[in-house]
Amino acid sequence: MTEQTRPDPDKGEPSLAQAKSPAQQLLLLDEAFKALLPDTMLAEACQVMRLHKEELVVYADNDAIAGRLRVIAHGILSALSKQGYVAKTIRIKVNLRTAARKP
């Protein structure tokens, strides 16, 4: 992950700087992303996979979820930027393994 502006740890906000491992950093980013989504069903059907070179990669469980995420992507990137997660682009992919397992 690239070096980024961090939320203020004095305010009790989780930050990437406080995380000890890349996995913990990714979990914090995933939580921040999902907190910005309009409903829990949407949040449960996607997962942040990485943030690299200012590109956020998100996996969606199916095409419908991917489509909804694409519609709100710009607003999500803007809100994440205000929290210190710098991403200029978002790539939303359908996770075919997840889609195949769900009824």
Secondary structure, DSSP 8 states (H G I E B T S, - for coil): --------GGGT---TTT-SSHHHHHHHHHHHHHHTSS-HHHHHTEEEEEEETTEEEEEESSHHHHHHHHHHHHHHHHHHHHTT---SEEEEEE-HHHHHH--
